């Protein structure tokens, strides 16, 4: 069973700055994942042709189960507010998505702790201190019936603020362990493997540098488990035609599968 996580940068290419839906669909098809976690996903945003990028990805991979959860309602970089899940149909959103070729037994949205005030932070781009209004963060958790048995999978995109992303990861791990195992946690955690391992006590199913996409020097994207029966076999981090991240994917087997 192939699992993958991919921060899609709302389908934008860093080379020409364009969002082309055909390139997004082609990238998803190339991954050929059975379970796919996506981050930086648009819904009804002008910059991505008012498209439902989750539905587009689901069609491209042949998903039978998929859900989008908005972290923010409105337009990133313009007018937005923290999403609550009670927004009216047609409200523009930006967040994460979880997709599977296997049926989902249930879904659960988790809202993660957020820094509740603006704060100064040095940003490498544009190379100065700016006042930051940190985006809300969420996680999607699903229970899938898979060929290696029932599996609880969580997808998230954590804060880029050092230390705060560790607070979020600890909360997420605590909540995920309340669901039946085996557990797999995927997403853009904005943390390197040593920090992820210390904070989560989960182990990696896949290891490869994923950022920046052209010449990756560090791993920010992760596929983790706390179950000893799950093993990652072949791992890759392909360079695709969209995003500033590479996707991370791994073939997963279970030592206890029937």
N, C-alpha and C positions, 0 to 999 in steps of 0.2 A: 504494500500500500504506500503510495507516494503522498507525502505531506509537504506543503510549501508555505512560506510567508513572504510577502512582498509589499513594501511601501511604494505605492504606485505614483506618488506625487501628482495626484488627480489626472494621471494619464499624460502628463507633459514630458516632452523631450528636453533635456538640458542643452542639447546641441542647436536646435532651431527655435526653442521656446514655444513650439506649437503643441496643442492638444488635438490629436487625431484619433478618433474612436477606432479606426481600422487597425492602428498600431497597438492600441490597448488590447483589442481582441486577439490579435496575432501573438502578442506576448503571453497572454493567458493560455492560448492553445499550445504554445511552445513549452510551457511548464508541464502540461499534461498531469496536473496534480489531482489526486482523489479528494483530498481535503486541503482547502486553500484559505489562508488568512490574509486579508488585505488591509492596509492602512492608508490614510490620506485619500479617502474615497469621497467623491462628490455625488450629490443628488440635487438635480434641478438648479445647477449653477451656470451662469452665463459663460464662464471661462471654459466649460466642458460641454457646450452645445445643449445645455438644459437636459442632459441625458441622465439616466439612472445607471451609473457605472456598475453597480452591483448586479443588476439584471443583465447588463451587457456581458459581464464576466461569467455569470452563470450560464448564459447561452453558449459562450465560447468554450467552456470546459465541460458542458453537459451535466451541470449540477442538478440534482433533484431536490436539494434542500439549500436554502440560502437566506440570510438575514443581514440587513444593514442596520446599524445603530448610529445615530447622530450624536457626536460629542457637542457640537454647536449647531444652533439653528440660526440661519442667516448666511451671510457671505464672509468668508475669511478675509481679513485685511480691511473690511468695511464695517457694516453694521451687523452685529451678531450678539447672541446671548447663549448661556448654557442651555443645552437641550434637556428636556425633562421626559421625553417620550409621549407627551400629551399634545404635541404640536398638531395643527390642522393639516389635513392632506394638501399636498402642493407646497408645503413650506420647504424652502431650500435648506439643505443640511450638508454637513461635512463630518466624516467620522471613520468608522471601520466596518468591515464586512467579513462574514464567515460563510464559506460555501463548501458543499460536499456532494459527491456523487452517491452518497449513501443516505438513507433516510434518517431524519432527526427525530428522536423520541421527545425531546423538550428543548426549550431555549430559555436563557436567563440573561438579563442585562445587569451589570454591576457598574455603579458610578463610583469613581475613585476619588480620594481626597485631592483637593485643589488648593493652591495658595490663594487666599481670598482677597488679596490686595495687590496693587501694582508695586513693582520693586525694581531698583537699578541693577543691571547686569551687563557685564562686558560681553559683546558679541563679536566673534571673528569677522562676520559679515554684518555690518560695514566697518568693523574695526574700531568700535568706540562703545562707550557705555550708553545704554538706552533704558528707558523705563519700559518694563515688560509687563504685559497683562497676560498671564499664563492661561492657555486654553484649558477648558475642562477635559478630563480624560475618562474613558469608559472601557469596559471589557464586555465581550460577548462570550457566553459559555453555552455549549451545546452538548447533548449526549447523542452520539451517533451509533447506529448498528453497522459495524464494519466487518470485513472478512476476517479480521484478527480478533473479533469480539467487540462487545460494547466499549465505547471510549468516550471519556469526557474531555472536550477540547475547549480551550480558552484562547481568545485572540485579544490583544490590546496594543495600544500605542502610548507609551509612558512619556512623562515630562522630560524635556531636555535639561531641566535644572538639576545640577548635581545635588545629591543627598535627597532631594524631594522625590526623585524617581524611585529611590530605595524605599521610601515610606509607602509609595503606591504599590511597589512590588510586594512588599511584606503583607499589605492588606489583601492584595489579589491572591497570593498564595494561601493565606489563611482562609479566604472565602472559597477558593477552588477546592481545597481539601475537605470542605463540607459536602461536596458532591461525590457520588460513587466513583471509584477508580476503575481502571487505570486513568491517570491524568496526563494530558499533554498541554503545555502552555507555549503559545507562539506569539510572535509579534516583534515590532520595533520597540525595544526596551530602552533605547538611548543609553545603554550601558555596555561596557566591555565584559567578556566572559568571566574574568576573575571576580568582578563586582557582582555580577548576576549569580554566580555560584555561592558566594558568601552570603548574599542577601536572601536568596530563595531556598537554598539547600536542595534544589532540583539539579539534575545532571543533564548535560547536553546530549541530544540525539544527533546533532549536526554541528560542525565547526568549520567556518570559512569566513574570510573577510568579505564584507558586503558594502562598505562605504569608504570613500566615494566610488561611484559606479565604475568610472573609467580605469582608475588605478586604486583599487580598494586597499586601505591600510589598516582598517580596524573592523571588528564585527559588532554591529549594533542590533542586528536582527537575529532572533534566536528561536530554536525549537527545543523544548525541554520536557523532561518527565521526572516524576518521583517514583516510577514503577520499575522494579528490577527486571520484570519480564520483557520489557520493550527494548529493542535494539535498533539503532540506525545502521544501515549497511552502506549503500552508495550515497555520497553527499556531493552536491554541486552548488555553485553560486553563479549562474549564467548572467552574462551581460545582455540585456534586452534593449529594445529600441525606445523605451520610455524610462523615466525616473532618474533620480540621483543616487538611488540604491540599486544594488543587485538583489535579485530574489535569492532566498536560501531554501533549498529543497533536499529532502532525504527520503529514501525508501526505508520504511519501518516494518519490522517483523516482531512477532511475539513468541516467546519460548513456550507459552502456555496455550497458544491458539489451537483449536480443535483440528 
